[in-house]
Amino acid sequence: MVDETVIRLDDEQYWLYAVADLDSNELLHTKLEPTRNKVIASNFVRELREKHDVDDAVFLIDGDLLLQYACERHGLEFRYERHGDRNSVERIFREIKRRTISFSNCFSNARETTADQWLKSFAFAWNQLI
């Protein structure tokens, strides 16, 4: 499952991209970006392919055209899924937002790199606990 959600850093909004393995609930890859476009989505998928063997995977996407474009560009199969199996990554996003509630639902006084490192640490801890 590949998806994105908005994360706030002070008064600015950033996009958190994430991929979760539906079978293991493992968080495979995350990336925090200041905006969304085809290049960023494509780079996210390229980085995922460099880290994991996902060429035979079928990615569930909630209709996001940028993520669909990125999968097509990299020759990856995807399927539109609005509900159902999307719950894995949505659960991860809920947990991230629950844990950042102490930051007033945003990373106050944090730079993008600091928030990105926190999210990578969260992904590592998440994968150790599942």
DSSP file (Angstrom, degrees, kcal/mol; ACC not computed):
  #  RESIDUE AA STRUCTURE BP1 BP2  ACC     N-H-->O    O-->H-N    N-H-->O    O-->H-N    TCO  KAPPA ALPHA  PHI   PSI    X-CA   Y-CA   Z-CA
    1    1 A M              0   0    0      0, 0.0    19,-2.5     0, 0.0     2,-0.4   0.000 360.0 360.0 360.0 128.6    0.0    0.0    0.0
    2    2 A V  E     +A   19   0A   0     58,-1.9    60,-0.4    17,-0.2     2,-0.3  -0.968 360.0 143.9-120.3 137.2    1.4    3.4   -1.0
    3    3 A D  E     -A   18   0A   0     15,-2.3    15,-2.5    -2,-0.4     2,-0.3  -0.942  31.5-138.0-157.9 173.8   -0.2    6.6    0.2
    4    4 A E  E     -A   17   0A   0     -2,-0.3     2,-0.3    13,-0.2    13,-0.2  -0.977  14.7-179.3-141.5 156.7    0.5   10.2    1.4
    5    5 A T  E     -A   16   0A   0     11,-1.8    11,-3.3    -2,-0.3     2,-0.4  -0.954  33.4 -97.4-147.9 164.4   -0.7   12.5    4.1
    6    6 A V  E     -A   15   0A   0     -2,-0.3     2,-0.4     9,-0.2     9,-0.2  -0.720  32.9-176.2 -90.2 134.0   -0.1   16.0    5.3
    7    7 A I  E     -A   14   0A   0      7,-2.9     7,-3.3    -2,-0.4     2,-0.4  -0.981  18.8-136.2-123.2 139.1    2.3   16.7    8.2
    8    8 A R  E     -Ab  13 106A   0     97,-0.6    99,-3.1    -2,-0.4     2,-0.5  -0.810  14.4-169.2-101.9 138.2    2.8   20.2    9.5
    9    9 A L  E >  S-Ab  12 107A   0      3,-2.9     3,-2.4    -2,-0.4     2,-0.2  -0.950  71.3 -57.1-119.3 105.6    6.1   21.8   10.4
   10   10 A D  T 3  S-     0   0    0     -2,-0.5    98,-0.1    97,-0.5    97,-0.0  -0.431 121.9 -17.8  53.0-120.2    5.2   25.0   12.2
   11   11 A D  T 3  S+     0   0    0     -2,-0.2     2,-0.3    -3,-0.1    -1,-0.3   0.385 122.5  87.6 -95.6   4.6    3.1   26.9    9.8
   12   12 A E  E <   -A    9   0A   0     -3,-2.4    -3,-2.9     0, 0.0     2,-0.4  -0.789  68.1-136.5-107.1 147.8    4.1   24.9    6.7
   13   13 A Q  E     -A    8   0A   0     -2,-0.3     2,-0.3    -5,-0.2    -5,-0.2  -0.841  20.2-175.1-103.9 140.0    2.6   21.8    5.3
   14   14 A Y  E     -A    7   0A   0     -7,-3.3    -7,-2.9    -2,-0.4     2,-0.5  -0.880  24.0-120.1-126.3 159.1    4.7   18.8    4.1
   15   15 A W  E     -AC   6  33A   0     18,-3.8    18,-2.7    -2,-0.3     2,-0.7  -0.899  16.7-154.3-105.9 124.7    3.6   15.6    2.4
   16   16 A L  E     -AC   5  32A   0    -11,-3.3   -11,-1.8    -2,-0.5     2,-0.4  -0.881  10.7-163.8 -96.9 115.6    4.6   12.3    4.1
   17   17 A Y  E     +AC   4  31A   0     14,-3.1    14,-1.9    -2,-0.7     2,-0.3  -0.808  15.2 174.5 -94.8 140.0    4.8    9.5    1.5
   18   18 A A  E     -AC   3  30A   0    -15,-2.5   -15,-2.3    -2,-0.4     2,-0.4  -0.999  23.0-159.2-148.6 148.5    4.8    6.0    2.9
   19   19 A V  E     -AC   2  29A   0     10,-1.8     9,-2.3    -2,-0.3    10,-1.1  -0.998  14.1-172.2-127.3 128.1    4.7    2.4    1.7
   20   20 A A  E     - C   0  27A   0    -19,-2.5     2,-0.6    -2,-0.4     7,-0.2  -0.948  25.4-125.7-120.4 141.6    3.5   -0.5    4.0
   21   21 A D     >  -     0   0    0      5,-2.8     4,-2.5    -2,-0.4     5,-0.3  -0.762  17.6-152.0 -82.1 121.0    3.6   -4.2    3.3
   22   22 A L  T  4 S+     0   0    0     -2,-0.6    -1,-0.1     1,-0.2    65,-0.0   0.811  91.0  50.8 -67.1 -30.4    0.1   -5.5    3.8
   23   23 A D  T  4 S+     0   0    0      1,-0.1    -1,-0.2     3,-0.1    -2,-0.0   0.908 127.1  20.4 -74.4 -41.7    1.2   -9.0    4.8
   24   24 A S  T  4 S-     0   0    0      2,-0.1    -2,-0.2     0, 0.0    -1,-0.1   0.577  92.1-130.4-104.0 -11.7    3.7   -8.0    7.5
   25   25 A N     <  +     0   0    0     -4,-2.5    -3,-0.1     1,-0.3     2,-0.1   0.553  54.7 155.2  66.6   9.5    2.5   -4.4    8.3
   26   26 A E        -     0   0    0     -5,-0.3    -5,-2.8     1,-0.1     2,-0.9  -0.439  48.4-128.6 -69.0 138.2    6.1   -3.4    7.9
   27   27 A L  E     -C   20   0A   0     96,-0.3    -7,-0.3    -7,-0.2   100,-0.1  -0.804  29.3-177.2 -87.1 107.8    6.7    0.2    6.9
   28   28 A L  E     -     0   0A   0     -9,-2.3     2,-0.3    -2,-0.9    -1,-0.2   0.857  58.0  -2.7 -80.9 -37.7    9.0   -0.1    3.9
   29   29 A H  E     -C   19   0A   0    -10,-1.1   -10,-1.8     2,-0.0     2,-0.3  -0.977  55.1-174.0-159.6 139.0    9.8    3.4    3.0
   30   30 A T  E     +C   18   0A   0     -2,-0.3     2,-0.3   -12,-0.2   -12,-0.2  -0.956   4.2 179.0-132.1 155.0    8.9    7.0    4.1
   31   31 A K  E     -C   17   0A   0    -14,-1.9   -14,-3.1    -2,-0.3     2,-0.5  -0.942  16.9-148.7-156.1 133.4    9.8   10.4    2.6
   32   32 A L  E     +C   16   0A   0     -2,-0.3   -16,-0.2   -16,-0.2    84,-0.1  -0.917  23.8 177.0-106.3 125.8    8.8   13.9    3.7
   33   33 A E  E     -C   15   0A   0    -18,-2.7   -18,-3.8    -2,-0.5    -2,-0.0  -0.947  35.8-133.6-131.2 148.4    8.5   16.4    0.9
   34   34 A P  S    S+     0   0    0      0, 0.0     2,-0.3     0, 0.0   -21,-0.1   0.629  89.3   5.3 -76.4 -12.4    7.5   20.1    0.9
   35   35 A T  S    S-     0   0    0    -20,-0.1     2,-0.4     2,-0.0   -20,-0.2  -0.910  73.3-113.0-154.8 177.9    5.1   19.7   -2.1
   36   36 A R        +     0   0    0     -2,-0.3     2,-0.3     4,-0.1     3,-0.0  -0.987  44.4 132.6-125.9 136.0    3.6   17.0   -4.3
   37   37 A N     >  -     0   0    0     -2,-0.4     4,-2.4     1,-0.1     5,-0.2  -0.954  65.6 -87.5-163.7 177.3    4.3   16.6   -8.0
   38   38 A K  H  > S+     0   0    0     -2,-0.3     4,-2.5     1,-0.2     5,-0.2   0.877 122.3  52.5 -63.0 -39.0    5.1   13.9  -10.6
   39   39 A V  H  > S+     0   0    0      2,-0.2     4,-2.6     1,-0.2    -1,-0.2   0.931 111.5  45.5 -64.6 -45.7    8.9   14.2  -10.1
   40   40 A I  H  > S+     0   0    0      2,-0.2     4,-2.3     1,-0.2    -2,-0.2   0.929 114.4  47.8 -64.7 -45.4    8.7   13.8   -6.3
   41   41 A A  H  X S+     0   0    0     -4,-2.4     4,-2.0     1,-0.2    -1,-0.2   0.909 113.5  48.7 -61.5 -41.6    6.3   10.8   -6.5
   42   42 A S  H  X S+     0   0    0     -4,-2.5     4,-2.4    -5,-0.2    -2,-0.2   0.900 110.6  50.1 -66.3 -41.2    8.5    9.2   -9.1
   43   43 A N  H  X S+     0   0    0     -4,-2.6     4,-2.7     2,-0.2    -1,-0.2   0.882 108.4  54.0 -63.8 -37.9   11.6    9.7   -7.0
   44   44 A F  H  X S+     0   0    0     -4,-2.3     4,-2.1     2,-0.2    -2,-0.2   0.933 111.2  44.4 -61.0 -46.5    9.8    8.2   -4.0
   45   45 A V  H  X S+     0   0    0     -4,-2.0     4,-2.4     2,-0.2    -2,-0.2   0.885 111.9  53.3 -66.8 -38.8    9.0    5.1   -6.0
   46   46 A R  H  X S+     0   0    0     -4,-2.4     4,-1.8     2,-0.2    -2,-0.2   0.934 109.4  48.4 -60.7 -46.0   12.5    4.9   -7.4
   47   47 A E  H  X S+     0   0    0     -4,-2.7     4,-1.6     1,-0.2    -2,-0.2   0.898 109.7  53.0 -60.9 -41.0   14.0    5.0   -3.9
   48   48 A L  H  X S+     0   0    0     -4,-2.1     4,-2.5     1,-0.2     3,-0.3   0.927 108.6  49.5 -58.8 -45.9   11.6    2.3   -2.8
   49   49 A R  H  < S+     0   0    0     -4,-2.4    -1,-0.2     1,-0.2    -2,-0.2   0.828 108.6  53.5 -64.9 -31.9   12.7    0.1   -5.7
   50   50 A E  H  < S+     0   0    0     -4,-1.8    -1,-0.2     1,-0.2    -2,-0.2   0.836 116.4  38.6 -69.9 -32.0   16.4    0.7   -4.7
   51   51 A K  H  < S+     0   0    0     -4,-1.6     2,-0.3    -3,-0.3    -2,-0.2   0.788 123.4  28.1 -87.8 -31.1   15.7   -0.4   -1.1
   52   52 A H  S  < S-     0   0    0     -4,-2.5     2,-1.3    -5,-0.2    -1,-0.1  -0.949  75.3-115.7-137.6 150.4   13.3   -3.3   -1.7
   53   53 A D        +     0   0    0     -2,-0.3     3,-0.1     1,-0.2    -4,-0.1  -0.722  55.3 143.8 -84.4  94.5   12.5   -5.9   -4.3
   54   54 A V    >   +     0   0    0     -2,-1.3     3,-1.6    -5,-0.1    -1,-0.2   0.209  26.4 112.8-118.6  12.8    9.0   -4.8   -5.2
   55   55 A D  T 3  S+     0   0    0      1,-0.3    22,-0.3    -6,-0.1    -1,-0.1   0.785  84.7  42.6 -61.7 -27.2    8.9   -5.5   -8.9
   56   56 A D  T 3  S+     0   0    0     -3,-0.1    -1,-0.3    20,-0.1     2,-0.1   0.414  94.2 108.8 -97.2   1.2    6.3   -8.3   -8.5
   57   57 A A    <   -     0   0    0     -3,-1.6    20,-0.7     1,-0.0     2,-0.6  -0.387  63.1-138.5 -77.5 154.2    4.2   -6.3   -6.0
   58   58 A V  E     -d   77   0B   0     18,-0.1     2,-0.4    -2,-0.1    20,-0.3  -0.973  22.3-145.5-110.3 118.1    0.8   -4.9   -6.7
   59   59 A F  E     -d   78   0B   0     18,-2.6    20,-3.1    -2,-0.6     2,-0.5  -0.691   2.4-141.8 -89.6 132.1    0.5   -1.5   -5.1
   60   60 A L  E     -d   79   0B   0     -2,-0.4   -58,-1.9    18,-0.2     2,-0.4  -0.824  24.4-177.8 -92.4 125.5   -2.8   -0.3   -3.7
   61   61 A I  E     -d   80   0B   0     18,-2.5    20,-2.6    -2,-0.5   -58,-0.1  -0.974  29.9-136.9-129.0 139.3   -3.4    3.4   -4.4
   62   62 A D        -     0   0    0    -60,-0.4     3,-0.1    -2,-0.4    18,-0.1   0.141  69.8 -74.6 -83.8  21.4   -6.4    5.5   -3.3
   63   63 A G  S    S+     0   0    0      1,-0.3     2,-0.5    16,-0.1    -1,-0.1   0.407  80.0 153.3 103.7  -1.8   -6.8    7.2   -6.6
   64   64 A D     >  -     0   0    0      1,-0.2     4,-2.0     2,-0.1    -1,-0.3  -0.488  32.4-157.5 -64.0 113.8   -3.8    9.6   -6.3
   65   65 A L  H  > S+     0   0    0     -2,-0.5     4,-2.5     1,-0.2    -1,-0.2   0.811  88.3  57.2 -66.6 -30.7   -2.9   10.3   -9.9
   66   66 A L  H  > S+     0   0    0      2,-0.2     4,-2.2     1,-0.2    -1,-0.2   0.912 109.5  44.1 -67.6 -41.5    0.7   11.3   -9.0
   67   67 A L  H  > S+     0   0    0      2,-0.2     4,-2.3     1,-0.2    -2,-0.2   0.868 112.6  52.6 -71.0 -35.4    1.4    7.9   -7.3
   68   68 A Q  H  X S+     0   0    0     -4,-2.0     4,-2.6     2,-0.2    -2,-0.2   0.932 109.8  49.3 -62.3 -44.6   -0.3    6.1  -10.2
   69   69 A Y  H  X S+     0   0    0     -4,-2.5     4,-3.0     1,-0.2    -2,-0.2   0.921 109.9  51.5 -58.4 -45.4    1.9    7.9  -12.6
   70   70 A A  H  X S+     0   0    0     -4,-2.2     4,-1.6     2,-0.2    -1,-0.2   0.907 110.9  47.4 -62.0 -42.7    5.0    7.0  -10.6
   71   71 A C  H  <>S+     0   0    0     -4,-2.3     5,-3.1     2,-0.2     4,-0.2   0.935 113.6  47.9 -64.0 -45.4    4.1    3.3  -10.6
   72   72 A E  H ><5S+     0   0    0     -4,-2.6     3,-1.5     1,-0.2    -2,-0.2   0.923 109.1  53.9 -59.9 -44.4    3.4    3.4  -14.3
   73   73 A R  H 3<5S+     0   0    0     -4,-3.0    -1,-0.2     1,-0.3    -2,-0.2   0.848 113.1  42.7 -60.3 -35.0    6.7    5.2  -15.0
   74   74 A H  T 3<5S-     0   0    0     -4,-1.6    -1,-0.3    -5,-0.2    -2,-0.2   0.282 116.3-112.2 -97.2  10.5    8.6    2.5  -13.1
   75   75 A G  T < 5 +     0   0    0     -3,-1.5     2,-0.4     1,-0.2    -3,-0.2   0.778  66.6 147.2  69.2  27.7    6.7   -0.4  -14.6
   76   76 A L      < -     0   0    0     -5,-3.1     2,-0.3    -6,-0.2    -1,-0.2  -0.773  47.8-122.0 -99.9 142.1    5.0   -1.4  -11.3
   77   77 A E  E     +d   58   0B   0    -20,-0.7   -18,-2.6    -2,-0.4     2,-0.3  -0.584  35.0 177.2 -80.3 139.9    1.5   -2.8  -11.1
   78   78 A F  E     -d   59   0B   0     -2,-0.3     2,-0.4   -20,-0.3   -18,-0.2  -0.953  16.8-154.5-140.2 161.8   -1.1   -0.9   -9.1
   79   79 A R  E     -d   60   0B   0    -20,-3.1   -18,-2.5    -2,-0.3     2,-0.4  -1.000  26.2-115.3-137.9 137.0   -4.7   -1.2   -8.2
   80   80 A Y  E     +d   61   0B   0     -2,-0.4     2,-0.4   -20,-0.2   -18,-0.2  -0.574  40.4 170.1 -70.0 126.9   -7.2    1.5   -7.2
   81   81 A E        +     0   0    0    -20,-2.6    -2,-0.0    -2,-0.4     3,-0.0  -0.897  16.8 175.2-144.8 109.3   -8.4    0.7   -3.7
   82   82 A R  S    S-     0   0    0     -2,-0.4     2,-0.2   -20,-0.1    -1,-0.1   0.831  74.3  -3.2 -85.2 -33.6  -10.4    3.3   -1.8
   83   83 A H  S >  S+     0   0    0      3,-0.0     3,-0.9     4,-0.0     2,-0.3  -0.450 103.4  56.6-133.8-155.7  -11.1    1.2    1.3
   84   84 A G  G >  S+     0   0    0      1,-0.3     3,-1.7    -2,-0.2    -3,-0.0  -0.439 112.1  22.1  69.7-119.5  -10.4   -2.4    2.5
   85   85 A D  G >  S+     0   0    0     -2,-0.3     3,-1.1     1,-0.3     4,-0.3   0.551 104.4  84.2 -66.0  -7.2   -6.7   -3.3    2.5
   86   86 A R  G <>  +     0   0    0     -3,-0.9     4,-1.8     1,-0.2     3,-0.4   0.624  65.5  91.3 -67.8 -10.9   -5.7    0.4    2.7
   87   87 A N  H <> S+     0   0    0     -3,-1.7     4,-2.6     1,-0.2    -1,-0.2   0.783  72.6  66.6 -59.4 -29.1   -6.1    0.2    6.4
   88   88 A S  H <> S+     0   0    0     -3,-1.1     4,-1.7     1,-0.2    -1,-0.2   0.962 108.4  34.6 -58.9 -54.8   -2.5   -0.8    7.0
   89   89 A V  H  > S+     0   0    0     -3,-0.4     4,-2.6    -4,-0.3    -1,-0.2   0.858 116.3  55.9 -72.3 -32.7   -0.9    2.5    5.9
   90   90 A E  H  X S+     0   0    0     -4,-1.8     4,-2.5     2,-0.2    -1,-0.2   0.893 106.4  51.8 -63.4 -38.2   -3.9    4.5    7.3
   91   91 A R  H  X S+     0   0    0     -4,-2.6     4,-2.1     2,-0.2    -1,-0.2   0.894 109.5  49.7 -63.5 -40.2   -3.3    2.9   10.7
   92   92 A I  H  X S+     0   0    0     -4,-1.7     4,-2.5     2,-0.2    -2,-0.2   0.928 110.4  49.7 -64.3 -44.8    0.4    3.9   10.5
   93   93 A F  H  X S+     0   0    0     -4,-2.6     4,-2.6     1,-0.2    -2,-0.2   0.906 109.7  51.7 -60.9 -41.5   -0.6    7.5    9.6
   94   94 A R  H  X S+     0   0    0     -4,-2.5     4,-2.4     1,-0.2    -1,-0.2   0.910 110.3  49.2 -60.4 -41.6   -3.0    7.5   12.6
   95   95 A E  H  X S+     0   0    0     -4,-2.1     4,-2.5     2,-0.2    -2,-0.2   0.909 110.3  49.9 -66.4 -41.6   -0.2    6.4   14.9
   96   96 A I  H  X S+     0   0    0     -4,-2.5     4,-1.5     1,-0.2    -2,-0.2   0.939 113.8  45.6 -60.0 -46.4    2.2    9.0   13.6
   97   97 A K  H  < S+     0   0    0     -4,-2.6     4,-0.3     1,-0.2    -2,-0.2   0.860 111.3  53.0 -67.8 -34.1   -0.4   11.7   14.1
   98   98 A R  H >< S+     0   0    0     -4,-2.4     3,-1.0     1,-0.2     4,-0.3   0.918 110.8  47.0 -63.8 -42.7   -1.3   10.3   17.5
   99   99 A R  H 3< S+     0   0    0     -4,-2.5     3,-0.4     1,-0.2    -1,-0.2   0.751 111.6  50.6 -72.7 -23.2    2.4   10.5   18.5
  100  100 A T  T ><>S+     0   0    0     -4,-1.5     3,-1.7     1,-0.2     5,-1.2   0.402  80.7  95.4 -93.7   3.4    2.8   14.0   17.2
  101  101 A I  G X 5S+     0   0    0     -3,-1.0     3,-2.0    -4,-0.3    -1,-0.2   0.846  78.1  61.7 -60.8 -31.8   -0.3   15.3   19.1
  102  102 A S  G 3 5S+     0   0    0     -3,-0.4    -1,-0.3    -4,-0.3    -2,-0.1   0.695  99.7  55.0 -67.5 -16.0    2.2   16.5   21.8
  103  103 A F  G X 5S-     0   0    0     -3,-1.7     3,-0.6    -4,-0.0    -1,-0.3   0.128 131.0 -99.1 -95.6  19.1    3.7   18.7   19.1
  104  104 A S  T < 5S-     0   0    0     -3,-2.0    -3,-0.2     1,-0.2    -2,-0.2   0.890  76.7 -58.0  61.6  41.6    0.2   20.2   18.5
  105  105 A N  T 3 <S+     0   0    0     -5,-1.2   -97,-0.6     1,-0.2     2,-0.3   0.724 129.3  69.8  60.2  23.6   -0.3   17.9   15.5
  106  106 A C  E <  S-b    8   0A   0     -6,-0.7     2,-1.1    -3,-0.6   -97,-0.2  -0.972  92.6-101.7-155.3 167.0    2.8   19.4   13.9
  107  107 A F  E >   -b    9   0A   0    -99,-3.1     3,-1.0    -2,-0.3   -97,-0.5  -0.796  45.2-154.7 -92.0  94.1    6.6   19.4   14.4
  108  108 A S  T 3  S-     0   0    0     -2,-1.1     3,-0.1     1,-0.3    -4,-0.0  -0.481  71.2  -0.3 -74.3 140.1    7.0   22.9   16.0
  109  109 A N  T 3  S+     0   0    0      1,-0.2     2,-0.4    -2,-0.2    -1,-0.3   0.791 103.3 128.7  55.2  32.6   10.3   24.6   15.6
  110  110 A A    <   -     0   0    0     -3,-1.0    -1,-0.2     4,-0.0     2,-0.1  -0.918  54.6-131.5-119.1 144.3   11.7   21.7   13.6
  111  111 A R     >  -     0   0    0     -2,-0.4     4,-2.3    -3,-0.1     5,-0.2  -0.471  32.2-105.8 -84.4 164.6   13.3   21.7   10.2
  112  112 A E  H  > S+     0   0    0      1,-0.2     4,-2.7     2,-0.2     5,-0.2   0.894 121.2  52.8 -57.1 -41.8   12.3   19.3    7.5
  113  113 A T  H  > S+     0   0    0      2,-0.2     4,-2.3     1,-0.2    -1,-0.2   0.877 108.1  51.1 -65.3 -36.4   15.4   17.2    8.0
  114  114 A T  H  > S+     0   0    0      2,-0.2     4,-2.2     1,-0.2    -1,-0.2   0.939 113.2  44.3 -64.6 -46.9   14.7   16.8   11.7
  115  115 A A  H  X S+     0   0    0     -4,-2.3     4,-2.4     1,-0.2    -2,-0.2   0.898 112.5  52.5 -64.1 -40.4   11.1   15.7   11.1
  116  116 A D  H  X S+     0   0    0     -4,-2.7     4,-2.1    -5,-0.2    -1,-0.2   0.901 109.8  48.6 -63.3 -40.7   12.2   13.4    8.3
  117  117 A Q  H  X S+     0   0    0     -4,-2.3     4,-2.4     2,-0.2    -1,-0.2   0.894 109.9  51.9 -65.7 -39.5   14.8   11.8   10.7
  118  118 A W  H  X S+     0   0    0     -4,-2.2     4,-2.6     1,-0.2    -2,-0.2   0.922 110.1  49.2 -60.9 -43.2   12.1   11.4   13.4
  119  119 A L  H  X S+     0   0    0     -4,-2.4     4,-2.4     2,-0.2    -2,-0.2   0.872 110.0  50.4 -65.7 -37.2    9.8    9.7   10.8
  120  120 A K  H  X S+     0   0    0     -4,-2.1     4,-2.2     2,-0.2    -1,-0.2   0.900 111.7  48.5 -65.9 -40.2   12.6    7.3    9.8
  121  121 A S  H  X S+     0   0    0     -4,-2.4     4,-2.7     2,-0.2    -2,-0.2   0.903 110.5  51.4 -64.5 -40.9   13.2    6.5   13.4
  122  122 A F  H  X S+     0   0    0     -4,-2.6     4,-3.2     2,-0.2    -2,-0.2   0.924 108.7  51.1 -60.2 -44.7    9.5    5.9   13.9
  123  123 A A  H  X S+     0   0    0     -4,-2.4     4,-2.3     2,-0.2   -96,-0.3   0.912 110.7  48.8 -60.5 -43.0    9.5    3.6   10.9
  124  124 A F  H  X S+     0   0    0     -4,-2.2     4,-1.5     2,-0.2    -2,-0.2   0.946 114.5  44.7 -61.7 -48.2   12.4    1.6   12.3
  125  125 A A  H  X S+     0   0    0     -4,-2.7     4,-1.6     1,-0.2    -2,-0.2   0.912 111.7  53.4 -63.2 -42.4   10.7    1.3   15.7
  126  126 A W  H  X S+     0   0    0     -4,-3.2     4,-1.2     1,-0.2     3,-0.3   0.926 109.0  49.0 -56.1 -46.8    7.4    0.4   14.1
  127  127 A N  H  < S+     0   0    0     -4,-2.3    -1,-0.2     1,-0.2    -2,-0.2   0.787 108.9  53.1 -68.5 -27.3    9.0   -2.4   12.2
  128  128 A Q  H  < S+     0   0    0     -4,-1.5    -1,-0.2    -3,-0.2    -2,-0.2   0.809 111.1  47.1 -74.0 -29.6   10.7   -3.8   15.3
  129  129 A L  H  <        0   0    0     -4,-1.6    -2,-0.2    -3,-0.3    -1,-0.2   0.664 360.0 360.0 -88.4 -17.5    7.4   -3.9   17.2
  130  130 A I     <        0   0    0     -4,-1.2    -1,-0.2    -5,-0.2    -2,-0.1   0.503 360.0 360.0 -82.3 360.0    5.2   -5.6   14.6
